[in-house]
Amino acid sequence: MNALRHLAIIMDGNGRWAKLQGKPRTHGHQQGINALRNITIWCAQNHIAYLTLYAFSTENWSRPKTEVDFLMRMLKKYLIQERSTYLENEIRFKAIGNLERFNPSLRQTILALEKDTAHHSALTQVLALNYGARDEIARACARILHHKKEGTDMQELIGAHLDTAGMPDVDLLVRTGGEMRLSNFLLWQSSYAELFFSPVLWPDFTPAHLQEIIALFERRERKFGRLI
């Protein structure tokens, strides 16, 4: 049976879910928070070490300003209101991505939650914020460009300078909402991940859906390029 240490999820379908309800896209994002909370708590209770969620990509800035502004306000509100969820469930919070574009108040809220939960060990929940895999790799390369030592393994060096340094590679990557692409998410870390694409829109995605996917994951034969 395959061990699942690192689960990554592309939370897709909030806008389409809202449209089906005859409501604005913002309503779908709000409902997606409930799914995020339920999945996170389930992972903490079921001994998954890392859960990384694609919350806001580098490309999402191109959406209408009203939606982007709403998402920024919602993110800050979520981090404040859900603090008790992290504390009560021993969940460590971590953000990856380029946080410099966020306003100082939001950045401070992110850093404060990271600090307050740094000692927790039931689960590390990672939110990818202003994140893009190509941007992450470019930033890592920029940091090490003038520091490579003779004989250093370049792949190990890049891995050590990624936002996810110290974390295991992704074992299972799930995308909800029916789309079948990675959308610039954890490209380096998911090089040998098992991929699952669920038709369920994110606000409707439940721990039961996740359990079904994990059961299939556990039966897959992972070779990592070797003959078994």
NUPAMI-597347 format. One record per residue: residue in one letter; x negated, y, z negated of N, C-alpha, C in turn. Coordinates in steps of 0.2 Angstrom, whole numbers, padded with zeros to 4 digits, always signed. Atoms other than C-alpha are relative to their C-alpha. Layout:
BEGIN
AXYZXYZXYZ
...
***
This chain:
BEGIN
M-0004-0006+0000+0000+0000+0000-0004+0006+0000
N+0004-0006-0001-0007+0017+0005+0001+0005-0006
A+0000-0005+0005-0011+0029-0009+0002+0007+0003
L-0002-0007-0002-0003+0046-0008-0002+0005-0005
R+0003-0005+0005-0014+0059-0016+0002+0007+0002
H-0002-0006-0002-0010+0074-0005+0005+0000+0005
L-0006-0001-0004+0007+0078+0003+0000+0007+0002
A-0001-0007-0003+0009+0093+0015+0006+0000+0003
I-0006+0000-0003+0025+0099+0021+0001+0007+0003
I-0002-0006-0003+0030+0112+0034+0008+0001-0001
M-0007-0001+0002+0047+0119+0027+0003+0004+0006
D-0003-0003-0006+0056+0122+0044+0007-0001+0000
G-0007+0001-0001+0074+0125+0047+0004+0005-0004
N-0004-0004+0004+0080+0139+0035+0004+0004+0005
G-0004-0005-0004+0085+0151+0049+0006-0004+0004
R-0006+0003-0004+0095+0138+0059+0005-0003-0005
W-0005+0002+0005+0103+0131+0043+0005+0006-0001
A-0004-0006+0002+0109+0149+0039+0005+0001+0006
K-0004-0001-0006+0116+0151+0057+0006-0005+0000
L-0006+0005+0000+0126+0135+0056+0005+0001-0006
Q-0004-0002+0005+0133+0142+0040+0004+0007+0001
G-0003-0006-0002+0138+0158+0049-0003+0006-0004
K+0003-0005+0004+0126+0168+0038-0006+0002+0002
P+0006-0003-0002+0111+0179+0040-0006-0005-0002
R+0006+0005+0001+0093+0170+0041-0002+0001-0007
T+0003-0001+0007+0089+0178+0024+0004-0005-0005
H-0003+0005+0004+0102+0166+0016-0003-0007+0000
G+0004+0007-0001+0093+0151+0023-0006+0000-0004
H+0006-0001+0004+0077+0157+0015+0002-0001-0007
Q-0002+0000+0007+0086+0159-0002+0002-0007-0002
Q-0002+0007+0002+0093+0141-0001-0006-0004+0001
G+0006+0005+0000+0076+0134+0004-0004+0000-0006
I+0003+0000+0006+0070+0139-0013+0002-0006-0004
N-0002+0006+0004+0081+0126-0021-0003-0006+0002
A+0003+0006-0002+0074+0113-0010-0008+0000-0002
L+0007-0001+0002+0056+0119-0014-0001-0002-0007
R+0000+0001+0008+0060+0118-0033+0001-0008-0001
N-0001+0008+0001+0067+0100-0032-0005-0004+0003
I+0006+0004-0003+0053+0093-0021-0006+0001-0004
T+0006-0001+0004+0040+0101-0032+0001-0004-0006
I-0001+0004+0006+0047+0094-0048+0000-0008+0001
W+0000+0007-0002+0050+0077-0040-0008-0003+0001
C+0007+0002-0001+0031+0076-0035-0003+0000-0006
A+0003+0000+0006+0026+0081-0052+0001-0006-0004
Q-0002+0005+0004+0036+0068-0060-0002-0007+0003
N+0002+0006-0004+0030+0055-0047-0008-0001+0001
H+0007+0001+0000+0011+0057-0049-0003+0001+0007
I+0004-0002-0006+0007+0065-0033-0004+0006-0002
A+0005-0005+0003-0009+0075-0036+0001+0007+0003
Y+0000-0007-0004-0007+0089-0022+0006+0000+0004
L-0006-0001-0005+0008+0096-0013-0001+0007+0003
T+0001-0006-0004+0004+0109+0000+0006+0002+0004
L-0006-0002-0003+0018+0119+0007-0001+0006+0005
Y+0001-0006-0004+0018+0131+0022+0006+0005-0001
A-0005-0005+0002+0027+0146+0016+0000+0006+0004
F+0000-0006-0005+0021+0160+0027-0006+0000+0004
S+0005+0001-0005+0010+0159+0042-0003+0007+0002
T+0003-0006-0003-0002+0172+0050+0004+0002+0006
E-0004-0002-0005+0010+0172+0064+0007+0003-0002
N-0006-0003+0002+0025+0176+0054+0001+0007-0001
W-0001-0007+0000+0021+0194+0053+0003+0003+0006
S-0003-0002-0006+0028+0195+0071+0007+0000+0000
R-0007+0000+0001+0045+0192+0064+0003+0008-0001
P-0003-0006+0002+0057+0207+0062-0002+0003-0007
K+0002-0003+0006+0051+0219+0049+0005-0001-0006
T-0005+0001+0005+0067+0217+0039+0000-0007-0003
E+0000+0006+0002+0065+0199+0038-0007-0001-0004
V+0007+0001+0004+0046+0200+0033+0001+0003-0007
D+0000-0004+0006+0050+0213+0020+0004-0004-0005
F-0004+0005+0004+0064+0201+0013-0004-0005-0003
L+0004+0005+0003+0052+0187+0012-0006+0002-0005
M+0005-0002+0005+0039+0197+0003+0003+0001-0007
R-0003-0001+0006+0051+0202-0010+0003-0007-0003
M-0002+0007+0002+0058+0184-0011-0006-0004-0003
L+0005+0004+0003+0041+0177-0014-0002+0003-0007
K+0002-0003+0007+0037+0189-0028+0005-0002-0005
K-0006+0002+0005+0054+0185-0036-0001-0007-0002
Y+0001+0007+0001+0051+0167-0034-0006-0002-0005
L+0006+0001+0004+0034+0167-0042+0001+0002-0007
I-0002-0003+0007+0041+0177-0057+0005-0005-0003
Q-0006+0004+0002+0057+0167-0059-0002-0007-0001
E+0001+0007+0001+0050+0150-0057-0006-0001-0004
R+0005+0001+0004+0036+0153-0069+0001-0006-0005
S-0002+0005+0005+0045+0142-0082+0000-0007+0003
T+0000+0007-0004+0047+0128-0069-0008-0003+0000
Y+0007+0002+0000+0028+0127-0068-0003-0002-0007
L+0002+0001+0006+0025+0128-0086+0003-0006-0003
E-0003+0005+0003+0038+0116-0091-0002-0007+0003
N+0001+0006-0003+0033+0103-0079-0008-0001+0001
E+0007+0001+0000+0014+0105-0081-0003+0000+0007
I+0002-0001-0007+0012+0111-0063-0005+0005+0001
R+0005-0005-0002-0004+0120-0057+0002+0003+0006
F-0001-0004-0007-0001+0134-0044-0006+0002+0003
K+0006-0002-0004-0013+0138-0031+0002+0003+0007
A-0002-0002-0006-0012+0149-0016-0006+0000+0005
I+0005+0000-0005-0022+0147+0000+0002+0005+0006
G-0002-0005-0005-0023+0159+0015-0004+0007-0002
N+0003-0007+0001-0029+0177+0017+0005+0005-0003
L-0004-0003+0004-0021+0186+0003-0001+0008+0001
E+0001-0007+0000-0028+0203+0007+0005+0004+0004
R-0005-0004-0003-0014+0208+0018+0006+0002-0004
F-0006-0001+0004-0001+0207+0004-0002+0006-0004
N+0001-0006+0004+0002+0223-0007-0003-0002-0006
P+0004+0001+0006-0008+0224-0023+0005-0003-0005
S-0005+0003+0005+0008+0220-0034+0001-0007+0001
L-0001+0007-0001+0011+0204-0025-0006-0004-0001
R+0006+0003+0001-0007+0199-0025-0001-0002-0008
Q+0001+0000+0007-0008+0202-0044+0005-0006-0003
T-0005+0005+0002+0008+0191-0046-0003-0007+0001
I+0003+0006-0002+0000+0177-0037-0006-0002-0004
L+0005+0001+0004-0016+0178-0046+0001-0002-0008
A-0003+0001+0007-0007+0179-0063+0002-0007-0001
L-0003+0006+0001+0002+0163-0060-0005-0006+0001
E+0006+0005-0001-0014+0154-0054-0003+0000-0007
K+0003+0000+0006-0022+0159-0070+0004-0003-0006
D-0004+0002+0006-0008+0155-0082+0001-0008+0001
T-0001+0007-0001-0006+0137-0074-0007-0004+0001
A+0007+0003-0002-0025+0133-0071-0001-0006-0004
H+0001+0006+0004-0025+0120-0085+0005-0005+0001
H-0005+0005-0001-0010+0110-0079-0003-0005+0004
S+0003+0006-0004-0013+0093-0072+0005-0005+0003
A-0005+0004-0003+0004+0085-0067+0000+0000+0007
L+0000-0001-0007+0003+0092-0050-0003+0006+0002
T+0002-0006-0003-0006+0105-0040+0004+0002+0006
Q-0004-0002-0005+0007+0114-0030-0004+0006+0004
V+0004-0005-0004-0002+0124-0016+0005+0004+0005
L-0004-0004-0005+0008+0138-0006-0005+0003+0005
A+0004-0003-0006+0000+0142+0011+0003+0007+0001
L-0003-0006+0000+0003+0161+0011-0005+0005+0005
N+0004-0003-0005-0003+0172+0026-0005-0005+0002
Y+0005+0005-0001-0011+0156+0031+0001-0003+0008
G+0000+0003-0006-0016+0149+0048-0007-0004+0000
A+0005+0004+0000-0028+0135+0051-0006+0002+0003
R+0005-0003-0004-0038+0143+0064-0004+0006-0004
D+0003-0006+0004-0040+0159+0053-0004-0003-0006
E+0003+0003+0006-0045+0148+0038-0007-0003+0003
I+0007+0003-0003-0059+0139+0049-0005+0006+0002
A+0004-0006-0002-0065+0156+0056-0003+0003-0006
R+0002-0003+0006-0066+0163+0038-0005-0004-0003
A+0005+0004+0003-0076+0148+0032-0006+0000+0004
C+0006-0001-0004-0088+0149+0047-0003+0007-0001
A+0003-0007+0001-0090+0168+0044-0004+0000-0007
R+0003+0000+0006-0095+0164+0026-0007-0004+0000
I+0006+0004+0000-0108+0151+0030-0005+0001+0006
L+0004-0001-0006-0115+0158+0046-0007+0001-0001
H+0007-0001+0002-0131+0164+0038-0003-0004-0005
H+0002+0004+0005-0132+0151+0025-0002-0007+0001
K+0001+0008-0001-0134+0134+0033-0007-0001-0001
K+0006+0003+0001-0149+0125+0027-0002-0006+0004
E+0003+0006-0004-0160+0113+0037+0002-0007-0003
G-0001+0006+0002-0153+0096+0036+0007-0001-0003
T-0006+0000+0003-0136+0101+0029+0005-0003+0005
D-0005+0003-0004-0121+0091+0036+0005+0006+0001
M-0004-0006-0002-0111+0105+0045+0008-0002-0002
Q-0007+0001+0002-0094+0096+0042+0001+0001-0007
E-0001-0001+0008-0097+0095+0023+0000+0007-0001
L+0001-0007+0002-0103+0113+0023+0007+0004+0002
I-0006-0003-0001-0087+0119+0032+0006-0002-0005
G-0005+0003+0005-0076+0108+0021-0001+0004-0007
A+0001-0003+0006-0084+0116+0006+0002+0008-0001
H-0001-0007-0001-0080+0134+0012+0008+0001+0002
L-0007-0001-0002-0062+0131+0017+0004+0002-0006
D-0005-0002+0006-0047+0137+0006+0001-0006-0004
T-0002+0006+0003-0044+0119+0001-0006-0003-0003
A+0006+0003+0002-0062+0116-0005+0002-0004-0007
G-0001+0003+0006-0062+0103-0019+0007-0005+0000
M-0006+0004-0001-0045+0095-0013-0001-0006+0005
P+0000+0006-0005-0043+0078-0004+0003+0002+0006
D-0004-0001-0007-0038+0078+0014+0007-0002-0001
V-0007+0001+0000-0020+0077+0018+0001-0007+0002
D-0002+0007-0002-0013+0059+0018+0006+0000+0004
L-0007+0000-0003+0005+0063+0023+0002+0007+0002
L-0002-0007-0002+0011+0078+0033+0007-0001+0002
V-0007+0001-0002+0030+0080+0034+0002+0007+0003
R-0003-0006-0002+0039+0093+0045+0007-0001+0000
T-0007+0001-0001+0057+0096+0043+0003+0004+0006
G-0003-0004-0005+0069+0104+0055+0000-0003+0007
G-0001+0003-0007+0067+0092+0070-0006+0002+0005
E+0005-0001-0005+0052+0101+0078-0006-0004-0001
M+0005+0005+0000+0037+0091+0082-0007+0003+0002
R+0007-0004-0001+0021+0102+0081-0002+0002-0007
L+0003-0002+0007+0009+0107+0067-0001+0007-0001
S-0001-0007+0001+0010+0125+0070-0006+0003-0004
N+0006-0003+0003-0008+0129+0065+0000-0001-0008
F+0000+0001+0007-0006+0121+0048-0005-0006-0002
L+0004+0005+0003-0020+0112+0039-0003-0005+0006
L+0002+0004-0006-0028+0106+0056-0006-0004-0002
W+0006+0003+0002-0045+0102+0048+0002-0006-0005
Q-0001+0005+0005-0038+0093+0033+0005-0005+0002
S-0005+0005-0002-0025+0083+0042-0002-0004+0006
S+0002+0004-0006-0036+0075+0055+0001-0007+0000
Y-0002+0007+0001-0032+0058+0048+0007-0001-0003
A-0006+0000+0004-0015+0062+0040+0005-0004+0004
E-0005+0004-0003+0000+0051+0044+0006+0006+0001
L-0004-0006-0001+0013+0063+0052+0008-0003+0001
F-0007+0002+0000+0032+0062+0050+0004+0006+0001
F-0004-0005-0002+0045+0073+0058+0007-0001-0001
S-0007+0002+0002+0062+0074+0050+0005+0005+0003
P-0005-0004-0003+0078+0081+0058+0003+0004-0005
V-0004-0003+0005+0084+0087+0042-0003+0007-0001
L+0002-0007+0001+0084+0106+0040-0002+0001-0007
W+0003-0001+0006+0074+0112+0025+0004+0001-0006
P-0005-0001+0005+0088+0118+0014+0004-0006-0002
D-0004+0006+0001+0096+0101+0015-0005-0006-0002
F+0005+0006+0001+0080+0091+0012-0001-0001-0007
T+0000+0002+0007+0080+0082-0004-0005-0005-0002
P+0005+0006+0002+0069+0070-0014+0002-0007+0003
A-0002+0006-0003+0079+0056-0007-0003-0001+0007
H+0003+0000-0006+0074+0060+0010-0008-0001+0000
L+0007+0001+0001+0056+0062+0004-0002-0007-0001
Q+0002+0007+0002+0056+0045-0004+0001-0005+0006
E-0001+0004-0006+0062+0037+0012-0006+0000+0005
I+0006-0001-0004+0047+0045+0021-0006-0004-0003
I+0006+0003+0004+0035+0039+0008+0000-0007+0000
A+0000+0007-0001+0041+0022+0009-0002-0003+0007
L+0003+0002-0007+0037+0021+0028-0007+0002+0000
F+0007-0002+0001+0021+0030+0024-0004-0006-0003
E+0003+0005+0004+0016+0016+0012-0001-0006+0004
R+0000+0006-0004+0019+0003+0025-0004+0001+0007
R+0005-0001-0006+0008+0011+0039-0007-0003-0002
E+0007+0002+0001-0009+0004+0042-0005+0006+0002
R+0005-0006-0001-0022+0018+0041-0007-0003+0001
K+0007+0003-0002-0038+0013+0050-0006+0005-0001
F+0005-0005+0000-0047+0030+0050-0006-0002+0005
G+0004+0002-0005-0055+0024+0066-0004-0006+0000
R+0003+0006+0000-0061+0008+0060+0004-0006+0002
L-0004+0006-0002-0056-0010+0065+0001-0004-0007
I-0002+0003+0006-0047-0019+0051+0002-0007+0001
***
